[in-house]
Amino acid sequence: MKSVLVFLSTFNGEKYLRPLLDSLISQEGIELNVFIRDDGSKDGTLDIITEYASNYSFIKSEFADNIGYAKSFWSLFGHANKFDYYAFCDQDDIWDNNKLYKAVELLESQPDENLPLLYTSDVIAVNNDKQVLNDRLFGFNGILNFYQSLQKSVLPGCTFVFNNTAFNVLSKYNGYMESHDWAVYCIVSAFGKVVFDGNSYIYYRIHQNNTIGKSNVMSGFLKKIFRFFKSSKRSRSRFAKDFYECYKNDLKEEYASAVKLLGYYRAEKKKLRLIKDKRFHGVIFKSLVLLGKV
């Protein structure tokens, strides 16, 4: 039976946390371990975590200051001993009891298990009453090449399960990230393999103020236009720069050159070179490069 460590970062999650934790402890076919980092909650989240941790020895926790969800998740790497697999978990989802087993089963079936491997899947969208809104929310096979992964994030971290080899590579990174799941996808894409499961074993809660999964073509287009004119954090190039500095001696040459170009295109005045680079695609992406907002 394979051991899996689930990373969970919580923040003011008392409304949804119990169903999530109940679905975690119901996992079958694996040796379950859970580490929870609370990111400065002000509601009853801490009491719920304390209750579950006292009742289940495989649940460990720490209560810390608010640093944001991405850094909070990444900081959990420092608490891990060697497990066979690792997974991310969001506080408001619900998992089928075979969610982790199915992920491990698919990863174990890969021909080169020594590679960094990342499992991801689609999700079943539900509302606050647990009514199914969409049984395949993203409708996408989940696989991007490395260059595409640097440009966009496509699937949520709550679906992610990765092996110990991937964990060791990921643990080296300590730079900027907009989101922990995007960083994981990029890094594993560079050094290993992303595996997509067309089946869904996770109920992904859609909140009233969350429009994901409901947008049509026009609204999606308008959102892209809005992001185009919105002030940019230049998250892609900031991440690429730190990614390059961390892994430049380990990346294969073509990947290293792409990451360096994206990370330093403003400082080295290489906008046109990046726009013309055939490894990167998309009118919006190239327009943002021209404006220096990537």
Backbone bond lengths (Angstrom), bond angles and torsions (degrees), N, CA, C in turn:
res aa  C-N    CA-C-N  psi(-1)  N-CA   C-N-CA  omega(-1)  CA-C   N-CA-C  phi
1 M - - - 1.463 - - 1.531 109.64 -
2 K 1.321 117.11 127.79 1.456 121.57 -175.86 1.533 111.43 -83.04
3 S 1.349 114.86 142.55 1.466 120.33 177.94 1.518 110.24 -88.24
4 V 1.332 115.77 137.51 1.465 122.14 178.93 1.518 108.44 -130.01
5 L 1.322 116.15 129.32 1.460 121.99 174.34 1.519 108.58 -104.34
6 V 1.321 116.35 120.42 1.460 122.28 179.39 1.525 109.19 -96.35
7 F 1.328 115.78 124.80 1.452 122.03 175.67 1.523 109.08 -93.69
8 L 1.325 117.41 125.52 1.464 122.29 178.62 1.520 109.41 -130.87
9 S 1.333 116.12 123.32 1.460 121.36 173.01 1.519 107.77 -107.95
10 T 1.332 116.58 127.05 1.465 120.99 -177.38 1.526 110.56 -114.14
11 F 1.341 113.81 152.95 1.457 120.06 173.20 1.530 108.51 -158.22
12 N 1.341 116.05 112.42 1.471 122.31 179.48 1.525 110.76 46.70
13 G 1.318 115.08 52.70 1.462 119.99 -174.19 1.517 114.99 -108.11
14 E 1.320 118.68 20.82 1.461 120.33 -172.90 1.531 113.41 -58.92
15 K 1.311 118.01 -28.05 1.466 121.59 -175.91 1.514 112.65 -67.56
16 Y 1.332 116.71 -31.96 1.460 120.24 -172.47 1.530 114.22 -120.48
17 L 1.310 117.92 -6.78 1.461 120.61 -167.23 1.517 114.03 -68.36
18 R 1.319 118.16 -39.18 1.465 120.02 -177.19 1.540 112.69 -60.34
19 P 1.343 118.76 -49.15 1.473 118.03 177.85 1.524 112.67 -58.72
20 L 1.331 116.52 -37.16 1.470 119.66 178.70 1.525 110.43 -64.53
21 L 1.327 117.52 -49.00 1.462 120.72 -178.74 1.525 111.45 -63.92
22 D 1.332 116.74 -37.70 1.465 119.57 177.01 1.529 110.96 -62.18
23 S 1.328 116.66 -38.11 1.461 119.49 178.97 1.533 111.47 -71.95
24 L 1.325 117.01 -27.98 1.467 119.95 176.03 1.523 111.11 -69.17
25 I 1.305 116.97 -48.09 1.462 119.67 -175.46 1.529 111.68 -71.20
26 S 1.332 117.00 -10.91 1.463 120.33 177.44 1.530 112.71 -89.52
27 Q 1.334 117.95 1.60 1.461 120.95 -177.93 1.538 111.07 -60.81
28 E 1.321 114.76 136.95 1.457 120.84 -176.17 1.529 110.81 -117.69
29 G 1.320 116.25 153.12 1.454 121.77 171.98 1.510 115.68 82.30
30 I 1.332 116.94 3.91 1.470 121.06 178.32 1.530 108.52 -139.79
31 E 1.326 115.26 164.49 1.474 120.98 173.51 1.523 107.71 -92.76
32 L 1.315 116.60 106.06 1.468 122.13 -171.54 1.524 112.67 -85.69
33 N 1.344 114.88 134.97 1.459 122.99 169.61 1.523 107.10 -135.44
34 V 1.323 116.87 143.82 1.458 121.13 -177.99 1.519 109.20 -133.41
35 F 1.324 116.65 132.06 1.462 120.53 171.74 1.525 108.20 -122.25
36 I 1.332 115.47 122.52 1.467 122.09 -177.60 1.515 109.51 -110.69
37 R 1.324 115.61 129.04 1.456 120.71 170.53 1.512 107.98 -114.33
38 D 1.340 116.73 117.49 1.459 118.65 175.50 1.516 109.54 -87.71
39 D 1.340 114.73 129.92 1.459 121.81 -172.67 1.525 111.47 -96.65
40 G 1.343 116.19 50.70 1.451 120.95 173.90 1.510 115.37 82.78
41 S 1.323 117.91 39.02 1.471 121.17 -179.51 1.524 111.90 -64.30
42 K 1.343 114.65 149.23 1.455 121.04 179.35 1.526 111.88 -116.47
43 D 1.341 116.95 1.34 1.459 120.06 -179.80 1.527 109.71 -105.65
44 G 1.318 117.27 -150.33 1.463 120.77 -177.19 1.512 114.87 -86.33
45 T 1.316 117.67 12.25 1.467 121.22 -178.18 1.528 112.14 -57.77
46 L 1.321 116.72 -42.11 1.470 120.03 -177.09 1.515 111.63 -63.20
47 D 1.332 117.10 -37.79 1.459 120.33 179.47 1.526 110.97 -65.79
48 I 1.325 116.49 -38.85 1.461 120.56 179.72 1.528 110.09 -66.21
49 I 1.333 116.47 -44.98 1.463 120.55 179.13 1.519 110.83 -61.12
50 T 1.329 116.70 -45.32 1.463 121.48 179.95 1.520 111.02 -59.75
51 E 1.337 115.71 -41.59 1.473 120.29 179.41 1.531 111.61 -61.74
52 Y 1.326 116.02 -48.91 1.463 119.47 -177.58 1.533 111.46 -68.72
53 A 1.329 116.90 -38.58 1.466 120.26 179.77 1.526 111.43 -65.58
54 S 1.323 116.65 -32.32 1.463 119.87 178.81 1.522 111.97 -75.33
55 N 1.336 116.53 -24.55 1.467 120.79 -178.29 1.528 113.26 -92.35
56 Y 1.326 116.67 -20.94 1.465 120.54 -176.04 1.532 109.08 -131.31
57 S 1.311 116.11 114.06 1.467 120.89 -174.27 1.522 112.62 -67.03
58 F 1.326 117.88 -20.56 1.464 120.43 -178.99 1.527 112.30 -83.15
59 I 1.335 117.07 0.23 1.462 120.89 176.34 1.526 109.16 -103.46
60 K 1.322 117.19 119.67 1.459 123.35 176.03 1.529 108.41 -114.05
61 S 1.315 116.57 157.06 1.467 118.28 -176.88 1.510 111.76 -153.01
62 E 1.330 114.00 161.18 1.458 121.47 170.00 1.521 108.40 -144.89
63 F 1.315 116.56 145.54 1.459 122.57 177.89 1.520 107.80 -110.66
64 A 1.323 116.55 122.72 1.460 120.12 -171.62 1.519 111.08 -138.04
65 D 1.323 115.59 178.52 1.460 121.64 179.59 1.521 110.88 -75.42
66 N 1.321 115.19 157.70 1.458 120.74 -179.79 1.519 110.95 -72.41
67 I 1.358 115.04 122.59 1.462 120.22 177.36 1.527 111.01 -128.13
68 G 1.324 117.16 4.20 1.459 120.93 -178.24 1.513 111.04 93.88
69 Y 1.339 115.78 150.89 1.460 119.34 -169.93 1.531 113.27 -64.52
70 A 1.338 117.87 -37.36 1.466 119.67 -177.11 1.531 111.04 -64.28
71 K 1.319 116.87 -51.40 1.458 120.59 179.32 1.528 111.31 -65.85
72 S 1.318 115.69 -34.29 1.460 119.52 179.99 1.523 110.83 -63.22
73 F 1.323 116.67 -46.81 1.457 120.12 176.91 1.524 110.75 -61.82
74 W 1.328 116.98 -45.40 1.466 119.87 -175.16 1.520 111.35 -65.85
75 S 1.322 116.83 -33.33 1.466 119.58 -179.35 1.527 111.89 -65.69
76 L 1.338 116.54 -20.83 1.455 119.77 179.63 1.521 112.44 -66.79
77 F 1.329 117.30 -23.30 1.463 120.30 178.07 1.523 111.29 -56.34
78 G 1.316 116.11 -33.76 1.460 120.34 -176.55 1.517 114.03 -70.57
79 H 1.345 116.94 -10.62 1.467 120.27 -178.82 1.522 112.13 -100.32
80 A 1.321 117.33 1.27 1.465 120.23 -171.55 1.523 111.84 -92.11
81 N 1.318 114.73 135.39 1.452 120.87 164.96 1.523 107.40 -91.37
82 K 1.296 118.45 -168.50 1.461 119.64 -177.29 1.529 110.95 -81.27
83 F 1.320 114.90 117.81 1.460 122.65 172.84 1.524 107.96 -120.84
84 D 1.315 115.87 164.33 1.460 118.98 178.79 1.530 110.93 -71.42
85 Y 1.330 115.58 -40.45 1.465 120.33 -177.18 1.525 109.94 -142.73
86 Y 1.337 114.29 160.59 1.455 122.50 -179.78 1.528 108.37 -133.99
87 A 1.339 116.34 151.49 1.458 120.37 -178.69 1.522 109.54 -143.87
88 F 1.330 115.49 150.51 1.459 122.02 171.45 1.527 108.93 -97.84
89 C 1.312 115.43 150.78 1.458 120.59 -179.06 1.531 109.42 -143.77
90 D 1.333 117.45 137.25 1.462 122.11 175.47 1.523 109.74 -99.39
91 Q 1.318 116.30 149.69 1.458 121.51 -170.69 1.526 114.72 -71.19
92 D 1.318 118.18 -16.31 1.461 119.83 -173.25 1.524 113.94 -113.48
93 D 1.337 117.81 11.17 1.458 120.72 178.52 1.529 110.46 -96.08
94 I 1.324 115.07 173.88 1.468 121.79 174.83 1.520 107.32 -134.18
95 W 1.327 115.99 132.73 1.463 120.76 -176.98 1.521 111.10 -105.44
96 D 1.340 116.61 143.00 1.458 120.84 165.52 1.527 108.07 -64.96
97 N 1.332 116.77 154.24 1.467 118.89 -175.97 1.524 113.98 -71.72
98 N 1.338 117.41 -8.34 1.466 119.91 176.46 1.520 112.13 -109.95
99 K 1.327 117.49 14.99 1.471 121.60 -176.02 1.523 111.43 -57.45
100 L 1.319 117.50 -51.47 1.462 120.89 -177.88 1.524 111.62 -72.74
101 Y 1.321 116.99 -37.92 1.465 119.61 179.89 1.522 111.10 -61.15
102 K 1.336 116.97 -43.26 1.461 121.20 -179.48 1.530 110.93 -65.00
103 A 1.326 116.53 -37.71 1.460 120.02 177.82 1.521 110.98 -65.51
104 V 1.313 116.34 -47.28 1.458 120.64 179.24 1.527 110.71 -62.56
105 E 1.315 116.64 -41.32 1.463 121.12 -179.86 1.527 110.85 -59.13
106 L 1.334 116.96 -44.03 1.461 120.14 -179.68 1.522 111.22 -69.05
107 L 1.330 117.36 -40.71 1.456 120.12 178.37 1.525 111.32 -65.80
108 E 1.323 116.99 -37.74 1.462 120.95 179.58 1.530 111.97 -66.66
109 S 1.327 116.16 -22.68 1.459 120.11 -178.36 1.525 113.16 -82.73
110 Q 1.336 117.08 -6.32 1.462 119.96 -178.49 1.529 110.73 -71.65
111 P 1.335 117.47 142.51 1.471 120.62 -173.62 1.521 114.85 -65.69
112 D 1.341 117.61 -30.67 1.464 120.07 -179.70 1.516 109.44 -120.14
113 E 1.320 115.89 86.90 1.462 120.31 -176.48 1.520 112.70 -73.69
114 N 1.338 117.81 -6.67 1.459 120.77 177.58 1.528 112.42 -82.06
115 L 1.330 116.87 -12.93 1.457 120.89 175.18 1.528 110.47 -72.60
116 P 1.342 117.89 153.14 1.460 119.06 166.16 1.523 108.65 -62.70
117 L 1.322 117.39 122.15 1.458 122.39 -177.41 1.519 110.83 -120.88
118 L 1.319 115.99 137.32 1.461 122.30 178.66 1.518 108.88 -127.15
119 Y 1.321 116.54 122.68 1.466 123.26 174.54 1.515 109.43 -93.73
120 T 1.337 116.66 138.19 1.449 121.61 172.26 1.519 108.77 -145.58
121 S 1.317 117.10 165.24 1.461 120.24 -177.41 1.518 109.81 -153.92
122 D 1.312 115.21 172.62 1.454 120.01 169.45 1.526 108.16 -77.08
123 V 1.326 117.99 177.98 1.460 122.05 -179.96 1.528 109.52 -135.67
124 I 1.323 115.15 161.81 1.458 122.04 174.22 1.526 107.10 -99.80
125 A 1.323 116.81 117.45 1.462 121.13 -178.27 1.523 110.37 -82.09
126 V 1.337 116.04 130.99 1.468 121.28 177.20 1.524 109.10 -131.27
127 N 1.330 116.21 158.15 1.456 120.26 175.61 1.524 109.66 -91.26
128 N 1.313 116.62 -172.83 1.456 120.38 -176.52 1.528 112.83 -66.20
129 D 1.344 116.96 -18.84 1.461 121.78 177.32 1.531 111.75 -94.37
130 K 1.331 116.08 10.59 1.459 123.82 178.76 1.525 113.03 66.28
131 Q 1.328 116.40 21.31 1.458 120.64 174.36 1.521 108.88 -82.94
132 V 1.334 116.99 135.40 1.458 121.83 -177.34 1.521 110.29 -70.82
133 L 1.317 115.68 125.63 1.457 122.56 176.78 1.524 111.32 -97.45
134 N 1.325 115.48 -35.35 1.460 121.01 -177.66 1.517 107.62 -159.50
135 D 1.348 116.47 124.00 1.468 118.12 -176.73 1.520 112.77 -86.20
136 R 1.316 116.69 -0.57 1.472 121.36 171.98 1.520 106.74 -149.48
137 L 1.317 115.32 84.59 1.458 121.45 -167.28 1.516 113.30 -62.61
138 F 1.312 117.66 -44.55 1.458 120.11 -171.83 1.526 113.21 -93.13
139 G 1.332 117.55 -26.70 1.446 120.74 176.81 1.515 114.06 56.11
140 F 1.327 115.49 38.64 1.463 121.60 -173.35 1.512 108.38 -139.62
141 N 1.332 117.80 142.51 1.461 119.21 -173.60 1.520 114.54 -78.26
142 G 1.322 116.93 1.77 1.454 120.52 168.57 1.508 117.69 79.41
143 I 1.326 118.19 -2.04 1.458 120.16 -173.92 1.519 110.92 -107.77
144 L 1.321 115.88 119.06 1.461 123.42 172.57 1.523 108.13 -115.25
145 N 1.327 116.86 150.00 1.463 116.96 169.78 1.525 108.78 -77.28
146 F 1.307 116.70 173.12 1.461 120.39 -173.70 1.527 112.38 -59.12
147 Y 1.316 117.24 -42.24 1.465 120.62 -177.56 1.524 110.85 -67.47
148 Q 1.316 116.80 -38.18 1.463 120.21 176.14 1.522 111.22 -65.05
149 S 1.321 116.39 -37.44 1.463 119.62 -178.40 1.518 111.89 -64.76
150 L 1.327 117.47 -28.84 1.464 120.67 177.19 1.520 111.97 -70.49
151 Q 1.338 116.50 -21.82 1.458 121.08 -175.24 1.519 113.73 -92.72
152 K 1.333 117.46 -29.72 1.464 118.47 -173.91 1.523 111.29 -154.05
153 S 1.323 114.17 155.86 1.454 122.85 174.85 1.522 107.51 -107.51
154 V 1.335 117.68 133.54 1.456 119.20 -170.41 1.527 115.59 -118.50
155 L 1.327 118.46 -29.20 1.454 120.52 -176.37 1.530 110.10 -133.68
156 P 1.329 117.29 148.51 1.472 120.46 -173.79 1.517 113.84 -76.41
157 G 1.306 115.46 149.74 1.454 121.94 -178.82 1.515 113.91 -63.30
158 C 1.331 117.68 -21.36 1.462 119.81 -179.35 1.523 112.29 -64.48
159 T 1.329 117.78 -14.61 1.468 121.18 175.56 1.525 112.38 -91.26
160 F 1.319 117.90 -9.99 1.462 121.84 -169.48 1.534 113.02 -77.00
161 V 1.330 114.74 134.23 1.459 123.24 167.73 1.519 105.84 -136.30
162 F 1.338 117.98 133.34 1.459 120.01 -176.91 1.523 110.71 -138.64
163 N 1.325 114.87 155.98 1.457 119.52 -174.56 1.523 111.84 -85.40
164 N 1.327 115.63 175.88 1.461 120.77 -176.26 1.513 111.73 -66.85
165 T 1.327 117.42 -32.03 1.463 120.31 177.02 1.523 110.55 -62.92
166 A 1.326 116.69 -43.43 1.459 120.65 176.28 1.528 110.92 -63.90
167 F 1.327 116.15 -41.85 1.465 120.41 179.13 1.524 111.33 -56.85
168 N 1.316 116.98 -43.32 1.468 120.73 -179.06 1.530 111.75 -64.28
169 V 1.326 116.55 -38.89 1.470 120.21 177.74 1.523 110.40 -69.30
170 L 1.317 117.11 -44.58 1.466 121.81 -178.24 1.529 111.67 -63.73
171 S 1.316 115.95 -35.27 1.468 120.41 -176.01 1.525 112.92 -64.56
172 K 1.320 117.23 -17.41 1.468 120.76 178.99 1.528 111.91 -73.64
173 Y 1.335 116.48 -23.04 1.464 119.39 -172.49 1.532 110.89 -83.26
174 N 1.322 115.80 132.40 1.463 120.31 178.16 1.522 111.93 -140.14
175 G 1.349 116.06 26.28 1.457 120.08 -177.48 1.512 113.65 -98.55
176 Y 1.331 114.97 -161.19 1.464 122.23 -177.82 1.526 110.24 -69.55
177 M 1.337 114.62 143.90 1.461 119.95 170.87 1.520 108.27 -151.82
178 E 1.310 115.20 140.22 1.466 119.57 174.16 1.520 109.92 -77.86
179 S 1.322 116.50 -38.71 1.459 121.61 176.56 1.521 109.54 -146.42
180 H 1.306 116.15 147.68 1.464 121.18 -177.42 1.523 111.74 -66.76
181 D 1.344 117.06 -36.78 1.459 119.05 -177.27 1.524 112.20 -70.83
182 W 1.321 117.35 -38.48 1.460 120.47 176.77 1.535 110.21 -61.84
183 A 1.331 116.22 -44.12 1.467 120.15 179.41 1.521 110.89 -61.18
184 V 1.318 117.20 -44.44 1.464 121.31 179.47 1.517 110.68 -60.59
185 Y 1.324 116.68 -45.88 1.469 120.40 -178.33 1.528 110.44 -60.41
186 C 1.320 117.09 -45.67 1.465 120.91 -179.46 1.520 111.86 -61.89
187 I 1.320 116.35 -46.55 1.460 120.42 -174.98 1.523 110.87 -67.01
188 V 1.329 117.06 -45.16 1.458 119.03 178.57 1.527 110.90 -66.10
189 S 1.332 117.68 -35.98 1.467 120.56 177.32 1.525 111.10 -60.46
190 A 1.315 116.50 -33.13 1.462 120.54 -178.55 1.523 112.34 -74.95
191 F 1.328 116.95 -35.31 1.462 119.63 -171.24 1.528 114.66 -113.92
192 G 1.314 117.19 -12.81 1.454 119.01 -175.00 1.501 113.31 -146.39
193 K 1.332 115.65 -129.57 1.463 120.67 -171.77 1.523 110.25 -145.86
194 V 1.334 115.44 137.35 1.457 122.06 173.25 1.529 107.91 -99.37
195 V 1.330 115.82 131.01 1.464 122.16 -178.63 1.523 108.57 -115.58
196 F 1.341 116.77 125.90 1.465 120.67 -177.48 1.522 110.76 -106.72
197 D 1.335 115.71 135.16 1.456 122.98 175.76 1.530 108.61 -105.87
198 G 1.320 116.95 119.47 1.452 120.73 -179.40 1.510 113.81 -70.66
199 N 1.328 117.27 -14.19 1.467 121.10 176.43 1.528 110.21 -87.75
200 S 1.309 116.25 156.95 1.469 121.37 -178.90 1.523 109.52 -118.43
201 Y 1.329 115.35 132.96 1.457 121.07 179.44 1.536 110.96 -127.22
202 I 1.308 115.64 18.26 1.459 119.97 -176.67 1.517 109.81 -136.03
203 Y 1.335 115.28 133.26 1.464 121.97 177.41 1.521 107.76 -96.80
204 Y 1.309 114.58 111.56 1.467 123.84 -170.54 1.529 107.49 -98.52
205 R 1.328 115.52 110.13 1.459 120.02 -172.21 1.539 111.57 -76.11
206 I 1.330 115.41 126.21 1.447 122.02 176.39 1.518 108.40 -98.58
207 H 1.331 116.80 115.17 1.460 121.11 -179.66 1.520 110.49 -81.20
208 Q 1.315 116.30 164.92 1.464 120.82 -179.30 1.512 112.39 -61.27
209 N 1.318 117.32 -30.39 1.467 120.51 -179.52 1.521 111.57 -95.79
210 N 1.332 116.17 14.47 1.458 121.52 -178.69 1.517 108.26 -116.77
211 T 1.323 117.33 116.44 1.461 120.81 -175.44 1.524 113.05 -99.10
212 I 1.336 118.53 4.66 1.449 120.76 -178.35 1.526 109.95 -61.94
213 G 1.304 116.18 137.32 1.446 121.06 179.64 1.507 114.01 88.15
214 K 1.346 117.86 -6.07 1.452 120.57 -177.89 1.513 112.55 -114.24
215 S 1.311 116.84 -6.28 1.447 119.59 -173.02 1.517 111.34 -76.68
216 N 1.327 116.06 144.63 1.450 120.70 173.50 1.516 108.76 -98.41
217 V 1.324 116.56 -175.10 1.457 119.98 -175.74 1.520 111.27 -60.84
218 M 1.336 117.19 -45.49 1.465 120.32 -177.43 1.518 111.83 -65.69
219 S 1.336 117.00 -45.38 1.466 118.50 -179.29 1.516 110.70 -65.26
220 G 1.354 116.08 -36.24 1.458 119.01 176.72 1.509 111.72 -63.55
221 F 1.333 116.33 -40.06 1.455 120.74 177.83 1.520 110.99 -64.50
222 L 1.345 116.74 -43.00 1.461 120.59 -179.65 1.527 111.40 -64.51
223 K 1.343 116.68 -35.22 1.463 119.82 177.37 1.519 111.10 -64.45
224 K 1.331 115.77 -39.77 1.462 119.52 178.32 1.524 110.76 -64.63
225 I 1.330 116.75 -40.84 1.464 120.56 177.74 1.518 110.73 -62.87
226 F 1.354 115.60 -41.70 1.467 119.69 179.62 1.520 110.37 -61.88
227 R 1.340 116.24 -45.32 1.466 119.32 179.49 1.519 111.32 -65.38
228 F 1.326 115.85 -28.87 1.458 120.51 179.98 1.527 110.60 -62.07
229 F 1.338 116.35 -44.29 1.460 120.28 -176.55 1.531 113.07 -89.84
230 K 1.314 116.19 -15.33 1.464 119.87 -180.00 1.517 110.53 -68.63
231 S 1.307 115.45 147.86 1.462 120.21 177.05 1.530 110.18 -56.56
232 S 1.308 116.66 129.13 1.453 121.60 -174.91 1.518 111.85 -98.52
233 K 1.345 115.59 142.77 1.457 120.83 174.00 1.521 111.13 -85.54
234 R 1.360 115.37 1.18 1.468 120.22 -177.52 1.522 110.66 51.21
235 S 1.327 114.61 43.20 1.461 120.13 -173.03 1.525 112.79 -66.61
236 R 1.339 117.89 -32.78 1.457 119.48 -177.54 1.528 111.32 -66.45
237 S 1.319 115.68 -47.70 1.465 118.49 -178.16 1.528 111.56 -72.95
238 R 1.308 117.44 -33.70 1.469 120.21 178.14 1.527 110.19 -64.33
239 F 1.328 115.54 -43.93 1.461 119.16 176.95 1.526 110.86 -65.79
240 A 1.331 116.53 -44.77 1.470 120.30 -178.30 1.524 111.53 -59.62
241 K 1.317 116.73 -39.87 1.471 120.63 179.94 1.528 110.55 -61.71
242 D 1.339 116.77 -48.83 1.464 119.88 -179.20 1.530 111.57 -70.28
243 F 1.319 115.96 -34.12 1.464 121.41 175.38 1.528 109.70 -59.60
244 Y 1.313 115.66 -47.48 1.473 120.54 -179.96 1.523 110.88 -61.55
245 E 1.319 117.39 -47.80 1.463 120.55 -177.15 1.527 111.59 -63.70
246 C 1.318 116.79 -32.28 1.461 120.29 -178.82 1.526 112.04 -77.27
247 Y 1.335 117.17 -39.98 1.464 120.48 -169.58 1.530 114.46 -117.32
248 K 1.309 118.76 10.46 1.461 120.36 -172.73 1.519 113.96 -58.26
249 N 1.314 117.25 -28.94 1.470 119.82 179.98 1.525 112.99 -84.01
250 D 1.324 116.25 -8.33 1.463 120.71 -177.20 1.530 112.74 -110.14
251 L 1.322 117.23 -22.45 1.459 121.58 -177.37 1.525 111.12 -73.09
252 K 1.331 115.48 146.40 1.459 116.96 171.40 1.520 108.31 -70.13
253 E 1.308 116.33 154.73 1.459 122.88 -166.27 1.524 113.69 -55.67
254 E 1.329 117.57 -43.91 1.463 119.02 -176.45 1.532 111.38 -67.80
255 Y 1.318 117.32 -34.12 1.460 120.47 176.17 1.524 110.89 -70.40
256 A 1.326 116.11 -42.72 1.461 120.46 -179.98 1.524 111.21 -60.53
257 S 1.317 116.97 -41.59 1.466 120.00 -178.67 1.523 111.12 -67.43
258 A 1.331 117.30 -36.37 1.465 120.74 179.19 1.527 111.01 -68.97
259 V 1.330 116.49 -44.65 1.467 120.21 -179.69 1.532 110.46 -65.06
260 K 1.318 116.50 -41.42 1.463 119.72 178.98 1.520 111.19 -64.50
261 L 1.327 117.37 -42.69 1.464 120.69 179.24 1.521 110.60 -60.97
262 L 1.324 117.45 -45.82 1.459 120.86 179.54 1.522 111.42 -65.82
263 G 1.313 116.99 -39.66 1.461 120.44 -176.82 1.510 114.51 -72.48
264 Y 1.330 116.73 -29.43 1.463 120.05 -172.72 1.531 113.25 -119.35
265 Y 1.336 118.30 14.69 1.469 119.35 -172.96 1.524 112.96 -63.47
266 R 1.324 118.21 -29.96 1.467 119.67 177.92 1.523 110.80 -78.14
267 A 1.326 115.59 -48.33 1.467 119.78 -177.46 1.518 111.58 -62.35
268 E 1.329 116.66 -34.19 1.462 120.09 -177.61 1.532 112.31 -99.77
269 K 1.351 115.31 7.90 1.465 122.14 176.53 1.527 111.67 53.56
270 K 1.345 113.50 55.26 1.464 119.79 -177.96 1.523 111.90 -121.73
271 K 1.328 116.67 37.46 1.459 120.22 179.49 1.524 111.73 -57.56
272 L 1.328 116.31 -50.56 1.463 119.87 -176.70 1.525 111.38 -64.20
273 R 1.316 115.92 -35.75 1.463 119.01 178.60 1.523 110.50 -64.40
274 L 1.332 117.01 -41.12 1.454 120.54 178.93 1.527 110.73 -68.31
275 I 1.330 116.91 -40.95 1.468 120.80 178.78 1.526 110.97 -60.93
276 K 1.328 116.82 -39.30 1.464 121.09 -177.20 1.530 113.00 -82.80
277 D 1.318 117.65 -12.65 1.457 120.61 -176.84 1.534 109.85 -66.11
278 K 1.305 117.56 120.21 1.459 122.61 -174.34 1.530 113.28 -73.61
279 R 1.313 116.11 -7.45 1.467 117.98 177.37 1.520 111.31 -76.74
280 F 1.326 116.90 -19.11 1.458 122.26 179.48 1.520 109.47 -110.76
281 H 1.349 116.15 138.86 1.453 120.51 -175.07 1.525 110.45 -130.98
282 G 1.337 115.65 165.70 1.457 121.34 173.43 1.514 112.83 109.15
283 V 1.339 115.76 125.89 1.463 121.19 -179.13 1.524 110.99 -63.09
284 I 1.323 116.28 -43.52 1.470 119.74 -178.20 1.521 110.44 -65.48
285 F 1.329 116.67 -44.31 1.468 119.84 178.71 1.521 110.97 -58.78
286 K 1.321 117.62 -48.07 1.460 121.22 -177.66 1.534 111.40 -68.47
287 S 1.329 117.00 -31.16 1.471 120.18 176.04 1.528 110.60 -67.63
288 L 1.339 115.66 -39.49 1.452 119.96 177.52 1.531 111.73 -67.34
289 V 1.320 115.88 -34.17 1.467 119.87 175.22 1.529 109.19 -62.93
290 L 1.309 116.81 -43.87 1.471 120.99 180.00 1.518 111.46 -59.69
291 L 1.348 115.23 -35.73 1.464 120.09 178.85 1.533 112.65 -85.57
292 G 1.319 116.81 -3.26 1.462 120.37 179.09 1.514 113.26 73.16
293 K 1.336 117.39 26.33 1.474 120.76 -175.63 1.528 113.59 -106.27
294 V 1.315 117.54 2.90 1.464 119.14 179.72 1.521 110.15 -81.33
